[in-house]
């Protein structure tokens, strides 16, 4: 039986996705061997993630400022917005390094069966951006599922009367695939082979 402090730490680690009893135990015991400086940084990072990290006022990405570093980067193509389901997808595209436009994070997909309607996700602010910014193309990069297709169709219909190209990443990403597990090459090809939804 471990002391209470170690047991509490094990329980905390177990609450993380993908971490079971054995992994949590190893991670907690490692903390006993780690140097004080690393543990101090780890503890401060845990506390600060809730205090400092917030959503970008423009694209809904993660940031410690009002506007994220991507939206603030003047070297990026501000006429193109890539619409993604969640913040993890932004980091996936950024790892590829071949996309140089802006992003818009929806925080979900339309799913009538789950009572998730267009007003429940971040579509309204996307439409505002298109009205207020000089946007020429919107790339819809959501998973190829019923919910993804429904969301893509809704956005393309909402943009019909706007002077903007609406494209969708190609189905190099297989139907039903979780975007979190798509490899970088497949994602890059899907982005390059995107299709115009206006036609």
KEROFI-892160 format. One line per 3 residues: their letters; for each residue x, y, z of N, C-alpha, C. Coordinates in nm, 3 decimals. Layout:
REM KEROFI-892160
a) X/Y/Z/X/Y/Z/X/Y/Z; ...
REM end
This chain:
REM KEROFI-892160
xxx) 0.085/-0.120/0.000/0.000/0.000/0.000/0.089/0.125/0.000; 0.068/0.211/-0.101/0.148/0.333/-0.110/0.098/0.437/-0.009; 0.184/0.531/0.028/0.138/0.644/0.110/0.028/0.722/0.037
xxx) -0.051/0.794/0.113/-0.169/0.863/0.058/-0.132/0.958/-0.056; -0.022/1.032/-0.043/0.019/1.128/-0.146/0.043/1.058/-0.280; 0.110/0.943/-0.275/0.138/0.868/-0.399/0.008/0.811/-0.455
xxx) -0.077/0.756/-0.368/-0.206/0.704/-0.414/-0.289/0.813/-0.482; -0.288/0.931/-0.424/-0.364/1.042/-0.484/-0.309/1.077/-0.621; -0.175/1.077/-0.635/-0.114/1.107/-0.764/-0.146/0.999/-0.867
xxx) -0.144/0.873/-0.825/-0.181/0.762/-0.914/-0.325/0.781/-0.963; -0.414/0.815/-0.872/-0.555/0.835/-0.910/-0.570/0.950/-1.009; -0.490/1.055/-0.989/-0.495/1.169/-1.083/-0.448/1.128/-1.223
xxx) -0.337/1.054/-1.229/-0.286/1.008/-1.359/-0.386/0.915/-1.427; -0.455/0.831/-1.351/-0.551/0.735/-1.408/-0.670/0.805/-1.475; -0.694/0.928/-1.436/-0.807/1.002/-1.495/-0.774/1.052/-1.637
xxx) -0.646/1.047/-1.674/-0.606/1.089/-1.810/-0.643/0.981/-1.911; -0.684/1.021/-2.031/-0.721/0.922/-2.133/-0.603/0.832/-2.169; -0.628/0.703/-2.178/-0.526/0.607/-2.221/-0.428/0.566/-2.115
xxx) -0.444/0.612/-1.992/-0.352/0.575/-1.884/-0.422/0.482/-1.786; -0.370/0.360/-1.776/-0.427/0.261/-1.684/-0.353/0.259/-1.552; -0.386/0.162/-1.470/-0.331/0.150/-1.334/-0.178/0.142/-1.336
xxx) -0.122/0.053/-1.419/0.023/0.031/-1.421/0.098/0.155/-1.467; 0.049/0.216/-1.574/0.115/0.338/-1.626/0.108/0.450/-1.523; -0.007/0.466/-1.460/-0.025/0.570/-1.358/0.072/0.548/-1.241
xxx) 0.088/0.423/-1.203/0.179/0.388/-1.094/0.323/0.424/-1.130; 0.365/0.386/-1.254/0.501/0.417/-1.300/0.526/0.568/-1.303; 0.427/0.643/-1.353/0.442/0.788/-1.364/0.451/0.854/-1.226
xxx) 0.370/0.806/-1.133/0.373/0.861/-0.997/0.507/0.832/-0.929; 0.557/0.709/-0.945/0.684/0.672/-0.882/0.801/0.745/-0.947; 0.789/0.774/-1.076/0.894/0.850/-1.144/0.912/0.988/-1.080
xxx) 0.798/1.046/-1.036/0.804/1.180/-0.975/0.893/1.182/-0.851; 0.906/1.068/-0.784/0.995/1.062/-0.667/1.141/1.077/-0.707; 1.174/1.031/-0.828/1.313/1.034/-0.876/1.346/1.161/-0.954
xxx) 1.244/1.231/-1.001/1.266/1.350/-1.084/1.327/1.463/-1.002; 1.404/1.549/-1.071/1.465/1.661/-0.998/1.361/1.768/-0.967; 1.391/1.847/-0.865/1.295/1.946/-0.815/1.256/2.049/-0.921
xxx) 1.353/2.088/-1.003/1.326/2.189/-1.106/1.221/2.141/-1.206; 1.236/2.015/-1.250/1.139/1.959/-1.345/1.000/1.948/-1.281; 0.995/1.900/-1.157/0.867/1.887/-1.087/0.801/2.023/-1.065
xxx) 0.882/2.124/-1.036/0.829/2.259/-1.017/0.766/2.311/-1.146; 0.838/2.289/-1.259/0.785/2.332/-1.389/0.656/2.256/-1.423; 0.655/2.126/-1.392/0.537/2.041/-1.418/0.418/2.092/-1.336
xxx) 0.439/2.119/-1.208/0.332/2.167/-1.121/0.279/2.303/-1.167; 0.369/2.392/-1.203/0.328/2.525/-1.249/0.252/2.517/-1.381; 0.297/2.429/-1.469/0.229/2.412/-1.598/0.086/2.361/-1.577
xxx) 0.069/2.268/-1.485/-0.065/2.215/-1.456/-0.157/2.325/-1.404; -0.104/2.409/-1.316/-0.185/2.518/-1.260/-0.214/2.625/-1.365; -0.113/2.656/-1.446/-0.127/2.764/-1.544/-0.213/2.728/-1.664
xxx) -0.229/2.599/-1.692/-0.306/2.561/-1.812/-0.450/2.610/-1.802; -0.503/2.611/-1.681/-0.639/2.662/-1.661/-0.641/2.814/-1.646; -0.536/2.870/-1.586/-0.533/3.014/-1.561/-0.501/3.095/-1.686
xxx) -0.408/3.045/-1.768/-0.355/3.126/-1.878/-0.410/3.092/-2.016; -0.442/2.965/-2.040/-0.483/2.923/-2.175/-0.631/2.953/-2.197; -0.659/3.020/-2.308/-0.798/3.053/-2.343/-0.817/3.037/-2.493
xxx) -0.934/3.075/-2.542/-0.965/3.062/-2.684/-0.940/3.193/-2.757; -0.885/3.181/-2.877/-0.862/3.296/-2.964/-0.996/3.360/-3.000; -1.003/3.493/-2.991/-1.127/3.563/-3.020/-1.166/3.558/-3.167
xxx) -1.067/3.530/-3.253/-1.096/3.524/-3.397/-1.130/3.383/-3.444; -1.041/3.287/-3.414/-1.055/3.153/-3.475/-1.096/3.044/-3.377; -1.093/3.076/-3.245/-1.132/2.978/-3.142/-1.023/2.875/-3.112
xxx) -0.900/2.900/-3.159/-0.786/2.814/-3.129/-0.736/2.844/-2.987; -0.643/2.763/-2.936/-0.586/2.788/-2.804/-0.480/2.899/-2.811; -0.478/2.981/-2.706/-0.381/3.090/-2.699/-0.367/3.136/-2.554
xxx) -0.262/3.210/-2.526/-0.249/3.276/-2.395/-0.280/3.424/-2.408; -0.309/3.470/-2.531/-0.342/3.610/-2.557/-0.485/3.617/-2.612; -0.531/3.738/-2.643/-0.667/3.750/-2.698/-0.676/3.687/-2.837
xxx) -0.567/3.703/-2.915/-0.563/3.648/-3.050/-0.444/3.555/-3.060; -0.461/3.438/-3.123/-0.355/3.337/-3.128/-0.241/3.377/-3.223; -0.130/3.307/-3.213/-0.012/3.339/-3.293/-0.037/3.316/-3.443
xxx) -0.125/3.223/-3.478/-0.155/3.197/-3.620/-0.231/3.315/-3.679; -0.335/3.361/-3.609/-0.413/3.476/-3.659/-0.328/3.603/-3.663; -0.229/3.612/-3.574/-0.142/3.731/-3.567/-0.027/3.727/-3.667
xxx) -0.006/3.613/-3.732/0.107/3.595/-3.822/0.078/3.659/-3.958; 0.141/3.772/-3.986/0.114/3.846/-4.110/0.167/3.776/-4.234; 0.253/3.675/-4.217/0.307/3.603/-4.332/0.207/3.499/-4.385
xxx) 0.102/3.471/-4.309/0.004/3.370/-4.352/-0.096/3.431/-4.450; -0.157/3.344/-4.531/-0.257/3.387/-4.630/-0.390/3.410/-4.557; -0.422/3.536/-4.532/-0.543/3.570/-4.456/-0.671/3.563/-4.539
xxx) -0.659/3.524/-4.666/-0.778/3.512/-4.751/-0.835/3.371/-4.751; -0.767/3.277/-4.683/-0.811/3.137/-4.679/-0.832/3.094/-4.535; -0.948/3.033/-4.509/-0.978/2.979/-4.376/-1.002/2.829/-4.389
xxx) -0.933/2.752/-4.307/-0.953/2.608/-4.299/-1.042/2.581/-4.177; -1.160/2.526/-4.201/-1.257/2.500/-4.093/-1.235/2.359/-4.041; -1.210/2.347/-3.910/-1.183/2.217/-3.849/-1.279/2.192/-3.734
xxx) -1.290/2.065/-3.696/-1.383/2.026/-3.590/-1.335/2.071/-3.453; -1.207/2.045/-3.420/-1.158/2.082/-3.287/-1.012/2.128/-3.292; -0.964/2.176/-3.178/-0.831/2.236/-3.171/-0.719/2.140/-3.207
xxx) -0.737/2.010/-3.180/-0.632/1.912/-3.214/-0.605/1.911/-3.363; -0.710/1.934/-3.444/-0.693/1.933/-3.588/-0.604/2.047/-3.637; -0.608/2.162/-3.569/-0.520/2.274/-3.605/-0.374/2.230/-3.593
xxx) -0.342/2.164/-3.482/-0.204/2.122/-3.459/-0.162/2.013/-3.557; -0.259/1.929/-3.601/-0.228/1.828/-3.703/-0.185/1.894/-3.833; -0.262/1.993/-3.878/-0.228/2.062/-4.003/-0.098/2.140/-3.989
xxx) -0.075/2.200/-3.874/0.047/2.276/-3.852/0.171/2.187/-3.856; 0.158/2.063/-3.810/0.271/1.969/-3.814/0.310/1.937/-3.957; 0.212/1.933/-4.047/0.242/1.906/-4.189/0.330/2.017/-4.246
xxx) 0.295/2.142/-4.214/0.374/2.257/-4.257/0.347/2.306/-4.398; 0.247/2.248/-4.468/0.223/2.289/-4.607/0.103/2.383/-4.621; 0.028/2.403/-4.514/-0.087/2.493/-4.519/-0.047/2.624/-4.452
xxx) -0.074/2.737/-4.520/-0.028/2.866/-4.470/-0.141/2.969/-4.457; -0.264/2.920/-4.452/-0.377/3.010/-4.432/-0.414/3.018/-4.284; -0.539/3.061/-4.258/-0.591/3.073/-4.122/-0.681/2.953/-4.090
xxx) -0.732/2.949/-3.968/-0.819/2.839/-3.924/-0.947/2.894/-3.861; -1.043/2.803/-3.849/-1.162/2.832/-3.769/-1.204/2.701/-3.703; -1.208/2.702/-3.568/-1.240/2.581/-3.492/-1.389/2.580/-3.457
xxx) -1.459/2.476/-3.503/-1.604/2.467/-3.480/-1.641/2.420/-3.340; -1.555/2.340/-3.279/-1.587/2.276/-3.150/-1.706/2.182/-3.161; -1.704/2.099/-3.263/-1.809/1.999/-3.280/-1.860/1.994/-3.422
xxx) -1.953/1.902/-3.445/-2.017/1.887/-3.576/-2.167/1.878/-3.557; -2.241/1.918/-3.659/-2.387/1.909/-3.653/-2.427/1.762/-3.644; -2.510/1.730/-3.546/-2.556/1.592/-3.528/-2.696/1.594/-3.469
xxx) -2.798/1.597/-3.555/-2.937/1.603/-3.505/-2.971/1.489/-3.409; -2.914/1.371/-3.431/-2.941/1.257/-3.342/-2.892/1.283/-3.200; -2.786/1.364/-3.188/-2.732/1.398/-3.056/-2.777/1.536/-3.010
xxx) -2.879/1.590/-3.079/-2.931/1.725/-3.048/-2.824/1.834/-3.058; -2.729/1.816/-3.152/-2.628/1.921/-3.178/-2.667/1.989/-3.309; -2.714/2.112/-3.298/-2.762/2.189/-3.412/-2.659/2.293/-3.453
xxx) -2.677/2.359/-3.569/-2.579/2.459/-3.615/-2.548/2.567/-3.511; -2.649/2.606/-3.434/-2.627/2.712/-3.334/-2.550/2.662/-3.211; -2.533/2.530/-3.200/-2.460/2.473/-3.086/-2.310/2.467/-3.109
xxx) -2.267/2.487/-3.233/-2.124/2.488/-3.263/-2.086/2.626/-3.318; -1.960/2.644/-3.350/-1.905/2.777/-3.377/-1.919/2.820/-3.524; -2.041/2.808/-3.579/-2.063/2.844/-3.720/-2.095/2.992/-3.734
xxx) -2.170/3.048/-3.639/-2.208/3.190/-3.646/-2.089/3.283/-3.658; -1.986/3.256/-3.578/-1.867/3.343/-3.582/-1.788/3.324/-3.712; -1.798/3.204/-3.773/-1.735/3.181/-3.904/-1.802/3.270/-4.009
xxx) -1.934/3.275/-4.007/-2.008/3.358/-4.103/-1.976/3.506/-4.082; -1.960/3.546/-3.957/-1.921/3.685/-3.927/-1.784/3.717/-3.985; -1.690/3.623/-3.970/-1.554/3.644/-4.023/-1.559/3.663/-4.174
xxx) -1.641/3.584/-4.242/-1.649/3.591/-4.387/-1.710/3.724/-4.430; -1.804/3.775/-4.350/-1.864/3.905/-4.379/-1.767/4.020/-4.354; -1.681/4.005/-4.253/-1.598/4.117/-4.208/-1.452/4.112/-4.254
xxx) -1.406/3.996/-4.300/-1.268/3.983/-4.344/-1.265/3.956/-4.495; -1.150/3.977/-4.557/-1.139/3.957/-4.701/-1.110/3.810/-4.733; -1.209/3.723/-4.707/-1.192/3.579/-4.725/-1.232/3.541/-4.867
xxx) -1.143/3.466/-4.935/-1.170/3.422/-5.072/-1.203/3.274/-5.081; -1.150/3.195/-4.985/-1.176/3.051/-4.987/-1.195/2.998/-4.846; -1.293/2.908/-4.832/-1.316/2.836/-4.707/-1.294/2.688/-4.737
xxx) -1.195/2.628/-4.670/-1.168/2.485/-4.685/-1.232/2.413/-4.567; -1.323/2.321/-4.596/-1.386/2.246/-4.488/-1.307/2.117/-4.468; -1.246/2.104/-4.350/-1.158/1.991/-4.321/-1.208/1.917/-4.197
xxx) -1.325/1.854/-4.213/-1.383/1.776/-4.104/-1.384/1.629/-4.143; -1.402/1.542/-4.044/-1.395/1.399/-4.072/-1.508/1.357/-4.167; -1.479/1.261/-4.257/-1.579/1.215/-4.353/-1.678/1.119/-4.289
xxx) -1.772/1.174/-4.215/-1.876/1.096/-4.148/-2.009/1.162/-4.182; -2.118/1.103/-4.137/-2.251/1.164/-4.160/-2.253/1.305/-4.099; -2.199/1.317/-3.977/-2.198/1.446/-3.909/-2.109/1.546/-3.983
xxx) -1.993/1.498/-4.030/-1.902/1.584/-4.105/-1.963/1.632/-4.235; -2.028/1.540/-4.308/-2.092/1.575/-4.434/-2.207/1.672/-4.412; -2.285/1.649/-4.306/-2.397/1.738/-4.273/-2.346/1.879/-4.243
xxx) -2.239/1.887/-4.166/-2.180/2.016/-4.131/-2.125/2.086/-4.255; -2.053/2.010/-4.339/-1.996/2.068/-4.462/-2.106/2.121/-4.553; -2.212/2.044/-4.567/-2.324/2.086/-4.652/-2.391/2.211/-4.597
xxx) -2.410/2.215/-4.466/-2.473/2.332/-4.403/-2.388/2.457/-4.427; -2.257/2.445/-4.408/-2.169/2.561/-4.426/-2.169/2.606/-4.572; -2.161/2.510/-4.664/-2.159/2.545/-4.807/-2.288/2.615/-4.848
xxx) -2.402/2.571/-4.794/-2.532/2.635/-4.824/-2.537/2.776/-4.765; -2.484/2.791/-4.643/-2.484/2.922/-4.577/-2.397/3.023/-4.650; -2.299/2.973/-4.729/-2.206/3.061/-4.799/-2.240/3.078/-4.948
xxx) -2.352/3.022/-4.990/-2.389/3.025/-5.132/-2.394/3.167/-5.189; -2.447/3.261/-5.110/-2.463/3.397/-5.162/-2.343/3.487/-5.132; -2.239/3.428/-5.075/-2.117/3.504/-5.047/-2.020/3.484/-5.165
xxx) -1.935/3.581/-5.186/-1.838/3.572/-5.295/-1.713/3.498/-5.245; -1.730/3.367/-5.217/-1.622/3.289/-5.159/-1.626/3.146/-5.214; -1.508/3.092/-5.242/-1.497/2.952/-5.287/-1.509/2.863/-5.163
xxx) -1.594/2.762/-5.171/-1.605/2.665/-5.062/-1.551/2.532/-5.113; -1.444/2.482/-5.051/-1.387/2.354/-5.090/-1.385/2.261/-4.970; -1.365/2.134/-4.998/-1.364/2.033/-4.893/-1.244/1.944/-4.916
xxx) -1.174/1.905/-4.807/-1.058/1.819/-4.827/-1.103/1.690/-4.894; -1.018/1.637/-4.981/-1.051/1.516/-5.056/-1.058/1.396/-4.963; -1.122/1.292/-5.012/-1.138/1.173/-4.929/-1.018/1.080/-4.937
xxx) -0.898/1.140/-4.928/-0.780/1.060/-4.898/-0.795/1.014/-4.753; -0.876/1.090/-4.678/-0.912/1.051/-4.543/-1.032/0.957/-4.555; -1.020/0.831/-4.510/-1.128/0.735/-4.531/-1.255/0.770/-4.453
xxx) -1.371/0.730/-4.508/-1.499/0.752/-4.442/-1.498/0.689/-4.304; -1.548/0.764/-4.206/-1.558/0.711/-4.070/-1.431/0.722/-3.988; -1.322/0.771/-4.052/-1.194/0.780/-3.980/-1.198/0.893/-3.878
xxx) -1.133/0.871/-3.765/-1.119/0.976/-3.665/-0.998/1.060/-3.705; -1.018/1.191/-3.721/-0.911/1.281/-3.767/-0.788/1.274/-3.676; -0.809/1.237/-3.549/-0.696/1.229/-3.455/-0.593/1.124/-3.496
xxx) -0.637/1.022/-3.574/-0.548/0.909/-3.606/-0.505/0.905/-3.753; -0.537/1.011/-3.827/-0.498/1.015/-3.969/-0.351/1.056/-3.977; -0.272/0.981/-4.055/-0.129/1.011/-4.065/-0.105/1.138/-4.147
xxx) 0.012/1.196/-4.128/0.044/1.326/-4.188/0.038/1.325/-4.340; 0.087/1.219/-4.405/0.088/1.213/-4.551/-0.054/1.210/-4.607; -0.140/1.128/-4.546/-0.280/1.119/-4.590/-0.348/1.255/-4.575
xxx) -0.320/1.322/-4.463/-0.380/1.453/-4.437/-0.331/1.556/-4.537; -0.201/1.551/-4.570/-0.144/1.646/-4.665/-0.205/1.625/-4.805; -0.216/1.499/-4.847/-0.275/1.469/-4.978/-0.422/1.510/-4.983
xxx) -0.494/1.485/-4.875/-0.635/1.522/-4.869/-0.652/1.673/-4.881; -0.562/1.747/-4.818/-0.567/1.893/-4.824/-0.537/1.942/-4.965; -0.436/1.884/-5.030/-0.398/1.924/-5.166/-0.506/1.887/-5.268
xxx) -0.575/1.776/-5.245/-0.676/1.727/-5.340/-0.818/1.774/-5.306; -0.828/1.879/-5.227/-0.961/1.927/-5.187/-1.047/1.960/-5.309; -1.180/1.951/-5.289/-1.273/1.971/-5.399/-1.362/2.092/-5.373
xxx) -1.394/2.162/-5.482/-1.483/2.278/-5.473/-1.625/2.231/-5.448; -1.692/2.286/-5.346/-1.830/2.246/-5.315/-1.931/2.337/-5.380; -1.885/2.444/-5.449/-1.978/2.537/-5.513/-2.034/2.480/-5.644
x) -1.965/2.381/-5.701/-2.007/2.326/-5.831/-2.102/2.211/-5.815
REM end
